[in-house]
Amino acid sequence: MRALQLEDFGKLVVTELPEPDPGPGEVVLDVIATGICGSDIHGFTGENGRRVPGQVMGHESVGRVRSLGHGIDATLAPIGHLATFNPVIVSALGQRVFAGREQHDPGRTVIGVSTERTSAFAQRIVVPIENVVLLPEDIPVAYGALIEPLAVGLNAVRRVQLRPGESVLVVGGGPIGQSTVLAAVHEGAAQVYVSEPNLERRALCESIGAIALNPADGPLPEQIIQRHGVLLDIAVDAVGSSASLADCLGSTAFGGRVCLVGMGSRQISVDAYRVSTEERSVVGSFCYSFDVFRAAAEWVASGEEIFGCLISAEVSLDHAQDAFQRLATKADVPGKILVRLDH
């Protein structure tokens, strides 16, 4: 099978790998499309230390069931059925101990991060049956590759305990910020603001229901007061820097809640008094539980046309290097680029 391999940092090559065989309890999927995640770009450049040369990355995928390992009830994964997969793999013991919060299992393995596993920038992938989520056949197939990033956004707004009618700021209008905007609207936010310097990304965020602000136009709290009248209930940092977290803290009211989901910097500085004396809560969000992932899949299964706004381009495996290079060096792609593996 053909696969996109990280030959060296900054260089991806299309290579031939052996066809995978499913073990007991495993499923092989024919991958149709895989989205390029920001973490894949960081792995491509080598800046996050979480990818290594020789690895096949990819975890935002949609495909069809190809074959089943021993012991699987064929009705759970019918051959040829459209499906996606939850990339967070947890042992049977972990699923019992961490039920409802499986992502908190310190022994978890994440497809696309694990160096021992050929992941989804390949024509076939092996995943555990419990991670397979079947999708309806009447939705646009590419939507299935959006479920994983939408699950990230959905988990972030649930971690920060968004209540219907509340006001939300999302700092960062890239793909995770866009997923968070949609998730906030989906969960009942009354107003969603997004701070994003890129014009095209601001336009995309407005098309999915946000009020877009340009941080270059002045301090964000002042822009919020001017547009909204008061500071906001909730902020989600989809960037992950000292400056973006400061904007979140400054733009929420006393007692507000902030979620850090962006991973732009490993270490950031925090104005502690904004947390302690003004009694804000700050929570982290990384991925999602099994339940949140399934909820995101059910949401996408509605087939709403708005999901299509998140996809900016689809490229073949042979053009993936150019797409990665473009994303790593420019900010001219407003939404998600999908790599098609069915061409």
Secondary structure per residue as TSV (DSSP state, phi and psi in degrees):
chain	resnum	aa	ss	phi	psi
A	1	M	-	360.0	155.2
A	2	R	E	-87.2	145.1
A	3	A	E	-150.2	155.8
A	4	L	E	-101.0	111.7
A	5	Q	E	-109.6	137.6
A	6	L	E	-78.0	94.0
A	7	E	E	-69.8	-40.8
A	8	D	E	-157.8	163.5
A	9	F	T	-59.4	126.8
A	10	G	T	88.4	0.2
A	11	K	E	-139.1	117.8
A	12	L	E	-110.9	141.0
A	13	V	E	-130.4	147.7
A	14	V	E	-86.5	125.3
A	15	T	E	-132.8	166.8
A	16	E	E	-101.0	130.1
A	17	L	-	-123.5	158.0
A	18	P	-	-63.2	149.5
A	19	E	-	-66.1	136.0
A	20	P	-	-80.6	149.8
A	21	D	-	-115.5	132.7
A	22	P	-	-76.6	137.5
A	23	G	-	-86.3	-176.8
A	24	P	T	-56.7	131.1
A	25	G	T	78.0	10.4
A	26	E	E	-115.2	158.5
A	27	V	E	-128.5	139.5
A	28	V	E	-99.8	129.7
A	29	L	E	-110.3	138.6
A	30	D	E	-80.2	114.7
A	31	V	E	-77.5	129.0
A	32	I	E	-92.5	-48.9
A	33	A	E	-152.6	147.3
A	34	T	E	-135.3	129.6
A	35	G	E	-79.1	148.5
A	36	I	-	-87.9	114.4
A	37	C	-	-88.8	155.9
A	38	G	H	-57.8	-34.7
A	39	S	H	-67.8	-30.2
A	40	D	H	-66.4	-38.6
A	41	I	H	-64.4	-43.5
A	42	H	H	-62.2	-36.0
A	43	G	H	-68.5	-39.1
A	44	F	H	-60.3	-42.8
A	45	T	H	-81.2	-19.4
A	46	G	T	86.7	7.4
A	47	E	-	-80.5	-16.2
A	48	N	S	-104.6	-6.4
A	49	G	S	68.9	12.4
A	50	R	S	-110.7	9.1
A	51	R	-	-134.6	154.7
A	52	V	-	-133.2	151.1
A	53	P	T	-56.5	142.4
A	54	G	T	97.2	-12.2
A	55	Q	-	-82.3	149.5
A	56	V	-	-107.2	114.1
A	57	M	-	-91.0	-169.4
A	58	G	-	109.6	128.5
A	59	H	-	-149.2	-1.4
A	60	E	E	-104.6	89.3
A	61	S	E	-135.6	160.9
A	62	V	E	-138.4	146.5
A	63	G	E	-163.2	-163.4
A	64	R	E	-130.7	146.0
A	65	V	E	-65.5	126.0
A	66	R	E	-104.4	-47.0
A	67	S	E	-156.4	161.1
A	68	L	E	-122.4	143.3
A	69	G	-	-78.9	174.5
A	70	H	T	-61.5	138.8
A	71	G	T	88.6	2.4
A	72	I	-	-92.7	130.3
A	73	D	-	-67.6	119.4
A	74	A	T	-62.6	-20.3
A	75	T	T	-73.8	-17.9
A	76	L	T	-77.7	-24.1
A	77	A	S	-150.4	75.9
A	78	P	-	-60.5	137.3
A	79	I	T	-58.4	131.8
A	80	G	T	89.3	-6.4
A	81	H	-	-75.9	142.8
A	82	L	E	-67.1	137.7
A	83	A	E	-157.8	159.8
A	84	T	E	-125.6	-176.1
A	85	F	E	-144.9	145.6
A	86	N	-	-78.9	119.7
A	87	P	-	-76.8	-5.1
A	88	V	E	-88.6	110.2
A	89	I	E	-100.0	126.6
A	90	V	-	-128.5	138.9
A	91	S	-	-65.0	166.6
A	92	A	H	-60.0	-40.1
A	93	L	H	-64.3	-44.2
A	94	G	H	-61.7	-36.0
A	95	Q	H	-66.3	-30.6
A	96	R	H	-77.9	-46.6
A	97	V	H	-69.4	-38.8
A	98	F	T	-110.0	30.2
A	99	A	T	-55.2	129.3
A	100	G	T	86.5	-10.5
A	101	R	-	-147.9	49.0
A	102	E	G	-58.7	-27.9
A	103	Q	G	-65.9	-12.6
A	104	H	G	-87.1	-3.8
A	105	D	-	-68.6	115.7
A	106	P	T	-65.0	-14.8
A	107	G	T	-94.2	9.6
A	108	R	-	-62.8	154.3
A	109	T	E	-119.3	139.2
A	110	V	E	-116.3	118.2
A	111	I	T	-59.6	133.8
A	112	G	T	98.1	-24.1
A	113	V	T	-102.3	-44.4
A	114	S	-	-57.8	128.4
A	115	T	T	-79.8	-15.0
A	116	E	T	-85.1	-7.9
A	117	R	S	-119.2	132.8
A	118	T	-	-73.3	120.3
A	119	S	-	-101.1	-150.8
A	120	A	S	-93.4	2.6
A	121	F	S	-87.8	48.8
A	122	A	B	-143.2	157.2
A	123	Q	S	-69.7	-23.0
A	124	R	E	-135.2	147.4
A	125	I	E	-141.0	145.7
A	126	V	E	-103.6	129.4
A	127	V	E	-138.3	153.9
A	128	P	E	-65.9	147.3
A	129	I	G	-59.0	-35.8
A	130	E	G	-68.9	-13.6
A	131	N	G	-94.1	-8.8
A	132	V	E	-80.8	133.1
A	133	V	E	-123.6	117.0
A	134	L	E	-74.4	147.3
A	135	L	-	-123.3	151.7
A	136	P	-	-68.1	149.1
A	137	E	T	-78.0	-11.2
A	138	D	T	-97.3	7.9
A	139	I	S	-94.0	155.2
A	140	P	-	-56.8	128.0
A	141	V	G	-56.5	-39.5
A	142	A	G	-61.8	-24.2
A	143	Y	G	-59.4	-29.8
A	144	G	G	-60.3	-28.3
A	145	A	G	-78.0	-6.9
A	146	L	G	-93.4	-9.7
A	147	I	H	-63.0	-42.5
A	148	E	H	-62.8	-52.5
A	149	P	H	-64.2	-32.8
A	150	L	H	-66.7	-33.4
A	151	A	H	-65.3	-35.4
A	152	V	H	-62.1	-47.2
A	153	G	H	-64.1	-41.2
A	154	L	H	-64.4	-41.7
A	155	N	H	-64.3	-38.0
A	156	A	H	-62.2	-46.3
A	157	V	H	-72.3	-26.8
A	158	R	H	-77.2	-35.4
A	159	R	H	-62.0	-35.3
A	160	V	T	-89.4	5.0
A	161	Q	T	58.3	49.7
A	162	L	-	-61.2	131.2
A	163	R	-	-110.9	146.4
A	164	P	T	-53.5	137.9
A	165	G	T	92.5	-7.1
A	166	E	-	-83.1	162.5
A	167	S	E	-103.3	143.3
A	168	V	E	-133.6	139.9
A	169	L	E	-113.5	132.4
A	170	V	E	-113.1	120.3
A	171	V	E	-96.5	113.1
A	172	G	-	108.6	114.5
A	173	G	-	-105.6	24.5
A	174	G	S	-75.6	-169.5
A	175	P	H	-55.6	-40.2
A	176	I	H	-71.9	-39.4
A	177	G	H	-60.2	-41.4
A	178	Q	H	-63.3	-42.6
A	179	S	H	-62.4	-37.3
A	180	T	H	-69.0	-39.0
A	181	V	H	-57.4	-50.9
A	182	L	H	-62.0	-39.5
A	183	A	H	-65.9	-40.3
A	184	A	H	-63.4	-43.5
A	185	V	H	-62.2	-44.0
A	186	H	H	-60.4	-35.9
A	187	E	T	-87.2	1.6
A	188	G	T	103.7	15.0
A	189	A	-	-60.1	141.3
A	190	A	S	-77.6	-43.0
A	191	Q	E	-137.1	139.6
A	192	V	E	-126.4	119.8
A	193	Y	E	-103.5	148.7
A	194	V	E	-133.6	134.1
A	195	S	E	-102.8	120.6
A	196	E	-	-154.0	126.5
A	197	P	S	-75.2	-23.5
A	198	N	-	-83.3	126.8
A	199	L	H	-60.1	-45.7
A	200	E	H	-65.0	-38.4
A	201	R	H	-70.4	-35.8
A	202	R	H	-60.6	-43.0
A	203	A	H	-63.0	-41.6
A	204	L	H	-62.6	-44.4
A	205	C	H	-63.1	-36.7
A	206	E	H	-66.2	-34.3
A	207	S	H	-68.7	-18.3
A	208	I	T	-108.3	13.3
A	209	G	T	112.4	5.2
A	210	A	-	-96.8	159.5
A	211	I	E	-98.3	114.2
A	212	A	E	-90.5	136.2
A	213	L	E	-122.2	142.5
A	214	N	-	-100.4	115.4
A	215	P	G	-61.2	-19.0
A	216	A	G	-72.1	-14.0
A	217	D	G	-81.9	-3.4
A	218	G	S	140.6	172.6
A	219	P	-	-53.5	134.3
A	220	L	H	-61.7	-43.8
A	221	P	H	-57.4	-37.0
A	222	E	H	-67.6	-39.3
A	223	Q	H	-64.9	-37.9
A	224	I	H	-63.5	-47.7
A	225	I	H	-59.8	-42.7
A	226	Q	H	-63.3	-40.8
A	227	R	H	-86.5	-35.9
A	228	H	H	-107.1	-21.6
A	229	G	S	94.7	-35.0
A	230	V	S	-140.2	167.0
A	231	L	-	-70.6	164.6
A	232	L	E	-92.8	166.0
A	233	D	E	-77.1	-39.3
A	234	I	E	-139.3	147.3
A	235	A	E	-136.7	143.4
A	236	V	E	-121.5	122.5
A	237	D	E	-90.7	104.8
A	238	A	S	-99.2	15.1
A	239	V	S	-108.5	-59.7
A	240	G	-	90.3	53.5
A	241	S	S	-135.5	167.4
A	242	S	H	-59.8	-41.3
A	243	A	H	-68.6	-41.8
A	244	S	H	-68.6	-38.3
A	245	L	H	-67.6	-37.2
A	246	A	H	-61.4	-40.1
A	247	D	H	-62.6	-39.7
A	248	C	H	-64.8	-45.9
A	249	L	H	-65.5	-40.6
A	250	G	H	-74.0	-19.8
A	251	S	H	-98.3	-3.3
A	252	T	E	-104.1	151.7
A	253	A	E	-70.8	163.8
A	254	F	E	-52.1	136.4
A	255	G	E	79.4	6.3
A	256	G	E	-70.6	169.5
A	257	R	E	-121.3	138.3
A	258	V	E	-127.6	136.1
A	259	C	E	-117.1	130.6
A	260	L	E	-101.5	109.1
A	261	V	-	-117.9	-23.1
A	262	G	-	-69.7	150.5
A	263	M	-	-126.6	40.3
A	264	G	S	-67.7	-32.2
A	265	S	-	-136.0	140.2
A	266	R	S	-68.6	-36.6
A	267	Q	S	-127.1	137.2
A	268	I	-	-136.3	160.0
A	269	S	-	-98.0	149.2
A	270	V	-	-130.1	134.6
A	271	D	-	-76.4	94.9
A	272	A	H	-61.1	-33.3
A	273	Y	H	-65.3	-30.1
A	274	R	H	-64.6	-24.6
A	275	V	H	-89.1	-50.0
A	276	S	H	-79.5	-55.7
A	277	T	T	-73.3	-23.2
A	278	E	T	-106.3	7.0
A	279	E	T	52.3	45.4
A	280	R	-	-86.0	154.4
A	281	S	E	-105.4	138.0
A	282	V	E	-123.6	123.4
A	283	V	E	-123.6	155.2
A	284	G	E	-101.3	155.6
A	285	S	-	-146.2	131.5
A	286	F	-	-118.4	-59.8
A	287	C	S	-130.8	-108.5
A	288	Y	-	-174.5	159.9
A	289	S	-	-81.9	171.0
A	290	F	H	-60.2	-39.7
A	291	D	H	-65.1	-42.0
A	292	V	H	-66.8	-39.5
A	293	F	H	-61.8	-44.1
A	294	R	H	-65.2	-35.9
A	295	A	H	-64.2	-39.2
A	296	A	H	-64.9	-39.4
A	297	A	H	-64.7	-41.4
A	298	E	H	-64.2	-37.7
A	299	W	H	-62.4	-48.7
A	300	V	H	-66.5	-30.0
A	301	A	T	-63.2	-14.7
A	302	S	T	-67.0	-21.8
A	303	G	-	73.2	21.0
A	304	E	-	-56.7	137.3
A	305	E	G	-62.7	-24.6
A	306	I	G	-61.0	-26.5
A	307	F	G	-62.0	-31.9
A	308	G	G	-62.6	-23.2
A	309	C	G	-63.9	-22.6
A	310	L	G	-77.1	-15.7
A	311	I	E	-98.3	117.5
A	312	S	E	-93.2	-30.4
A	313	A	E	-161.4	155.7
A	314	E	E	-127.6	131.8
A	315	V	E	-128.0	157.7
A	316	S	E	-79.6	167.4
A	317	L	G	-58.0	-36.8
A	318	D	G	-70.2	-18.8
A	319	H	G	-106.9	10.6
A	320	A	H	-67.4	-37.9
A	321	Q	H	-56.3	-44.8
A	322	D	H	-63.0	-39.5
A	323	A	H	-65.7	-43.7
A	324	F	H	-61.5	-44.4
A	325	Q	H	-62.1	-40.3
A	326	R	H	-64.4	-45.0
A	327	L	H	-67.3	-31.4
A	328	A	H	-77.1	-23.6
A	329	T	H	-116.4	-13.3
A	330	K	-	-134.6	161.5
A	331	A	-	-116.7	38.7
A	332	D	-	-101.3	10.5
A	333	V	-	-110.9	108.0
A	334	P	-	-69.3	-36.0
A	335	G	S	-121.6	-145.3
A	336	K	E	-89.8	139.7
A	337	I	E	-104.3	127.0
A	338	L	E	-102.3	138.0
A	339	V	E	-96.8	120.4
A	340	R	E	-87.5	127.8
A	341	L	S	-109.5	4.1
A	342	D	-	-99.2	3.3
A	343	H	-	-83.9	360.0
